[in-house]
Amino acid sequence: MDLEFFHKILSIDSTSGKEVELADYLSVELAAPGRKVDVFEVGDGTRNVLVSWGTPKVIFCTHMDTVPPYISPSVQSESFFGRGTCDAKGQIFAMYEACKALETKGCSGFALLLLAGEETGSFGAKAFSAMAQEKGWNADWVIVGEPTDNCMASAAKGTKSFEATF
């Protein structure tokens, strides 16, 4: 496991609206022969990153943004602390490690999708979904990395926004 990579992504402030630096870093860092890296504008100044190994039938998906305020990482007794270690840079790291393991075994047909704006309305997911539908992209499975108290979930609740004027 590349813990230096994990520490690096934790060191990049990617609080909601500031994911661009992390997206740019990941689009370069995750590029390698046999992989296709696509970067997609979301429309609000942020970007999504899709790393594919062949035509994806399975997509590992999580988000790059974290809730504010930014807390820089620290390492204590081989444990990492800081904003995003659990939600969701830990998932980026775990899913990327899984993708590397599949790649090492010669597997293809999977992708790693890293979205912007999840903490503030899932803007990256909505933009990617619209684009994928427009291009006719379809995967059989999407595995979403999001903390669930160590319990597998087949679905999760959504978000509703309201505006009230008094």
Backbone torsions as a table, in degrees:
resi	resn	phi	psi	omega
1	MET	NA	138.7	-177.8
2	ASP	-94.1	82.6	-178.0
3	LEU	-68.6	-23.0	175.3
4	GLU	-64.9	-39.6	175.6
5	PHE	-61.1	-45.2	178.9
6	PHE	-59.9	-46.6	179.2
7	HIS	-60.9	-39.1	179.7
8	LYS	-62.8	-47.5	-178.5
9	ILE	-67.9	-31.5	175.1
10	LEU	-66.7	-28.8	-177.5
11	SER	-77.2	-10.9	-179.6
12	ILE	-94.6	121.8	177.9
13	ASP	-68.1	111.3	178.9
14	SER	-125.2	36.1	174.8
15	THR	-59.1	153.6	-173.2
16	SER	-46.3	128.2	-177.3
17	GLY	93.9	-14.1	-179.1
18	LYS	-115.4	25.4	-175.3
19	GLU	-76.7	-10.4	-172.4
20	VAL	-58.4	-43.3	-179.4
21	GLU	-61.8	-41.5	178.4
22	LEU	-67.5	-42.7	178.1
23	ALA	-59.9	-44.5	179.3
24	ASP	-63.2	-44.4	178.7
25	TYR	-60.3	-48.5	-177.1
26	LEU	-66.4	-36.0	-179.3
27	SER	-64.6	-27.1	177.0
28	VAL	-88.7	-47.2	-174.6
29	GLU	-65.4	-33.5	-176.5
30	LEU	-89.5	-5.1	178.5
31	ALA	-72.6	137.6	178.0
32	ALA	-166.0	160.5	176.7
33	PRO	-56.6	138.2	-179.7
34	GLY	89.5	-3.1	178.9
35	ARG	-119.3	147.2	173.8
36	LYS	-113.7	126.6	179.1
37	VAL	-111.8	122.7	176.3
38	ASP	-118.7	138.8	176.6
39	VAL	-118.5	129.4	-175.6
40	PHE	-123.3	129.8	174.6
41	GLU	-68.4	137.4	178.8
42	VAL	-86.8	-33.0	-179.8
43	GLY	115.7	-6.2	178.9
44	ASP	-119.0	18.8	-178.0
45	GLY	93.3	-2.5	178.2
46	THR	-107.1	171.7	-177.3
47	ARG	-138.1	148.5	170.1
48	ASN	-98.4	154.4	177.3
49	VAL	-126.8	130.6	176.9
50	LEU	-123.8	120.6	175.7
51	VAL	-110.3	121.2	-175.2
52	SER	-118.2	141.8	171.3
53	TRP	-115.2	92.9	-174.6
54	GLY	76.8	-163.5	177.4
55	THR	-84.0	115.9	-172.5
56	PRO	-68.3	127.0	168.0
57	LYS	-103.1	-23.6	176.9
58	VAL	-126.5	131.4	177.4
59	ILE	-119.7	123.5	170.1
60	PHE	-87.0	125.2	-171.2
61	CYS	-134.0	133.9	171.3
62	THR	-153.5	-173.3	-175.5
63	HIS	-120.3	157.7	-177.9
64	MET	-95.4	-25.1	-174.8
65	ASP	-80.1	152.7	177.1
66	THR	-126.0	160.6	177.5
67	VAL	-75.6	147.4	176.4
68	PRO	-75.1	162.7	-1.1
69	PRO	-85.1	161.3	176.4
70	TYR	-68.2	133.1	175.3
71	ILE	-124.2	116.6	-177.2
72	SER	-67.3	150.8	-174.1
73	PRO	-75.7	153.7	171.1
74	SER	-139.8	156.7	178.8
75	VAL	-119.9	125.1	179.0
76	GLN	-133.1	122.0	179.7
77	SER	50.6	47.4	178.9
78	GLU	63.2	18.9	174.6
79	SER	-114.0	142.0	-179.8
80	PHE	-97.6	139.7	175.9
81	PHE	-130.0	150.0	178.2
82	GLY	138.4	167.0	-177.0
83	ARG	-62.7	126.1	176.6
84	GLY	98.8	-7.9	-178.4
85	THR	-59.3	-33.6	178.7
86	CYS	-101.4	-41.4	-173.0
87	ASP	-133.2	94.7	10.6
88	ALA	-138.5	19.3	179.1
89	LYS	-68.8	-26.3	172.6
90	GLY	-62.1	-38.1	177.8
91	GLN	-70.8	-39.2	176.1
92	ILE	-56.3	-49.3	-178.2
93	PHE	-61.9	-49.1	-177.7
94	ALA	-63.4	-44.2	-178.5
95	MET	-68.6	-37.2	177.4
96	TYR	-66.3	-40.0	176.7
97	GLU	-61.8	-40.0	177.1
98	ALA	-63.5	-42.5	178.6
99	CYS	-62.6	-41.8	178.2
100	LYS	-63.4	-38.6	178.7
101	ALA	-65.2	-42.6	176.8
102	LEU	-63.2	-42.4	178.8
103	GLU	-60.5	-43.5	179.9
104	THR	-61.1	-33.1	179.1
105	LYS	-82.5	1.1	178.3
106	GLY	84.5	12.9	-179.8
107	CYS	-78.4	155.8	172.3
108	SER	-146.0	179.5	-179.8
109	GLY	89.4	28.8	178.9
110	PHE	-142.7	165.8	-179.0
111	ALA	-148.3	161.5	173.4
112	LEU	-117.9	115.7	-178.9
113	LEU	-109.5	120.6	-178.8
114	LEU	-114.5	117.7	-170.6
115	LEU	-105.1	152.6	174.5
116	ALA	-98.3	158.0	167.3
117	GLY	70.0	22.5	-179.1
118	GLU	-68.8	-37.8	-175.8
119	GLU	-72.8	-13.6	-175.1
120	THR	-122.4	21.2	176.4
121	GLY	130.5	10.6	177.5
122	SER	56.9	39.6	-177.7
123	PHE	-62.8	-39.6	178.7
124	GLY	-64.8	-40.6	179.3
125	ALA	-65.6	-43.1	179.8
126	LYS	-63.8	-43.1	179.6
127	ALA	-65.3	-42.5	180.0
128	PHE	-66.6	-41.8	179.5
129	SER	-60.0	-44.8	179.5
130	ALA	-63.6	-42.8	-179.3
131	MET	-67.3	-42.7	179.8
132	ALA	-62.7	-39.8	178.4
133	GLN	-65.4	-42.3	179.4
134	GLU	-62.3	-39.0	-177.7
135	LYS	-87.8	-5.3	-179.7
136	GLY	76.6	20.6	177.3
137	TRP	-75.3	141.9	-179.7
138	ASN	-153.4	132.8	174.8
139	ALA	-119.6	150.8	-179.9
140	ASP	-72.3	-34.4	-175.0
141	TRP	-137.9	143.1	170.4
142	VAL	-126.5	121.7	178.1
143	ILE	-105.4	113.6	-174.8
144	VAL	-98.2	125.8	177.0
145	GLY	-91.3	111.8	179.1
146	GLU	-154.4	136.4	-178.1
147	PRO	-57.8	129.7	179.9
148	THR	-136.4	36.1	-179.9
149	ASP	54.6	36.1	176.4
150	ASN	66.3	24.2	178.1
151	CYS	-117.1	135.3	176.5
152	MET	-68.5	137.2	177.9
153	ALA	-130.4	136.5	179.3
154	SER	-92.5	-9.0	177.9
155	ALA	-162.7	165.4	179.8
156	ALA	-145.4	161.7	-179.9
157	LYS	-70.9	157.8	-177.4
158	GLY	-100.2	-158.9	-177.4
159	THR	-125.2	140.6	171.7
160	LYS	-128.2	140.2	177.8
161	SER	-117.0	140.8	178.3
162	PHE	-131.1	149.2	172.7
163	GLU	-122.6	128.0	179.9
164	ALA	-121.6	136.4	176.8
165	THR	-119.9	129.1	179.1
166	PHE	-114.3	NA	NA
